[in-house]
């Protein structure tokens, strides 16, 4: 008999991938859901056995991190550029 725990253990990577994609596409719309999805994505990613889904979900989380860091860096550069234009 397949229990719920066995099902979850078998598909950890898939659930991590789903939560990662939710964060990747919808992180601006609802902050509470984003925090919950981020928690579950990291939880499932750490608990998942090594495999393709773990690699892909890790790449999605890595891409999200790069996007967030990139947006922050671009915002800082744009702010400095606007400041220098304003004072010149």
C-alpha positions as a LaTeX table, in Angstrom:
\begin{tabular}{lrrr}
\hline
Residue & $x$ (\AA) & $y$ (\AA) & $z$ (\AA) \\
\hline
Unk1 & 0.00 & 0.00 & 0.00 \\
Unk2 & 1.43 & 3.35 & $-1.06$ \\
Unk3 & 1.27 & 5.81 & 1.80 \\
Unk4 & 1.30 & 9.56 & 1.39 \\
Unk5 & 4.81 & 9.81 & 2.84 \\
Unk6 & 6.18 & 7.38 & 0.27 \\
Unk7 & 4.51 & 9.33 & $-2.53$ \\
Unk8 & 5.99 & 12.59 & $-1.27$ \\
Unk9 & 9.46 & 11.06 & $-0.92$ \\
Unk10 & 9.28 & 9.67 & $-4.43$ \\
Unk11 & 8.35 & 13.02 & $-5.97$ \\
Unk12 & 10.32 & 15.51 & $-3.83$ \\
Unk13 & 12.12 & 16.89 & $-6.86$ \\
Unk14 & 8.89 & 17.36 & $-8.80$ \\
Unk15 & 7.29 & 19.32 & $-5.97$ \\
Unk16 & 10.47 & 21.38 & $-5.63$ \\
Unk17 & 10.34 & 22.14 & $-9.35$ \\
Unk18 & 6.69 & 23.20 & $-9.14$ \\
Unk19 & 7.33 & 25.53 & $-6.21$ \\
Unk20 & 10.45 & 26.88 & $-7.92$ \\
Unk21 & 8.49 & 27.72 & $-11.06$ \\
Unk22 & 5.80 & 29.37 & $-8.93$ \\
Unk23 & 8.44 & 31.58 & $-7.34$ \\
Unk24 & 10.09 & 32.24 & $-10.71$ \\
Unk25 & 6.90 & 33.44 & $-12.43$ \\
Unk26 & 4.59 & 34.76 & $-9.69$ \\
Unk27 & 6.85 & 36.09 & $-6.94$ \\
Unk28 & 5.56 & 39.68 & $-7.28$ \\
Unk29 & 1.85 & 38.98 & $-6.92$ \\
Unk30 & 1.39 & 37.66 & $-3.39$ \\
Unk31 & 4.04 & 37.98 & $-0.71$ \\
Unk32 & 2.60 & 35.44 & 1.72 \\
Unk33 & 2.28 & 32.73 & $-0.93$ \\
Unk34 & 5.78 & 33.53 & $-2.15$ \\
Unk35 & 7.26 & 33.02 & 1.33 \\
Unk36 & 5.41 & 29.71 & 1.69 \\
Unk37 & 6.46 & 28.58 & $-1.80$ \\
Unk38 & 10.07 & 29.57 & $-1.16$ \\
Unk39 & 10.10 & 27.60 & 2.09 \\
Unk40 & 8.65 & 24.50 & 0.45 \\
Unk41 & 10.91 & 24.79 & $-2.60$ \\
Unk42 & 14.03 & 24.81 & $-0.44$ \\
Unk43 & 12.64 & 22.10 & 1.83 \\
Unk44 & 11.79 & 19.78 & $-1.04$ \\
Unk45 & 15.05 & 20.59 & $-2.82$ \\
Unk46 & 17.13 & 19.64 & 0.22 \\
Unk47 & 15.09 & 16.48 & 0.87 \\
Unk48 & 15.04 & 15.30 & $-2.74$ \\
Unk49 & 17.31 & 12.48 & $-3.80$ \\
Unk50 & 19.93 & 13.32 & $-6.40$ \\
Unk51 & 18.41 & 13.32 & $-9.83$ \\
Unk52 & 17.26 & 15.38 & $-12.79$ \\
Unk53 & 14.44 & 17.18 & $-10.97$ \\
Unk54 & 16.79 & 18.26 & $-8.18$ \\
Unk55 & 19.26 & 19.64 & $-10.71$ \\
Unk56 & 16.56 & 21.47 & $-12.68$ \\
Unk57 & 14.87 & 22.93 & $-9.60$ \\
Unk58 & 18.27 & 24.01 & $-8.32$ \\
Unk59 & 18.91 & 25.74 & $-11.64$ \\
Unk60 & 15.54 & 27.51 & $-11.44$ \\
Unk61 & 16.27 & 28.71 & $-7.90$ \\
Unk62 & 19.73 & 29.78 & $-9.04$ \\
Unk63 & 18.24 & 31.68 & $-11.98$ \\
Unk64 & 15.80 & 33.40 & $-9.62$ \\
Unk65 & 18.68 & 34.41 & $-7.36$ \\
Unk66 & 20.63 & 35.77 & $-10.34$ \\
Unk67 & 17.57 & 37.73 & $-11.51$ \\
Unk68 & 17.04 & 39.27 & $-8.06$ \\
Unk69 & 20.72 & 40.17 & $-7.68$ \\
Unk70 & 20.80 & 41.48 & $-11.26$ \\
Unk71 & 17.77 & 43.69 & $-10.69$ \\
Unk72 & 19.34 & 45.11 & $-7.53$ \\
Unk73 & 22.64 & 45.81 & $-9.29$ \\
Unk74 & 20.90 & 47.42 & $-12.29$ \\
Unk75 & 18.76 & 49.55 & $-9.95$ \\
Unk76 & 21.85 & 50.75 & $-8.09$ \\
Unk77 & 23.68 & 51.57 & $-11.34$ \\
Unk78 & 20.63 & 53.35 & $-12.75$ \\
Unk79 & 20.21 & 55.31 & $-9.52$ \\
Unk80 & 23.84 & 56.41 & $-9.57$ \\
Unk81 & 23.55 & 57.37 & $-13.25$ \\
Unk82 & 20.42 & 59.44 & $-12.64$ \\
Unk83 & 22.05 & 61.08 & $-9.64$ \\
Unk84 & 25.11 & 62.05 & $-11.68$ \\
Unk85 & 22.90 & 63.41 & $-14.47$ \\
Unk86 & 20.88 & 65.41 & $-11.96$ \\
Unk87 & 23.93 & 67.08 & $-10.42$ \\
Unk88 & 25.71 & 67.82 & $-13.74$ \\
\hline
\end{tabular}
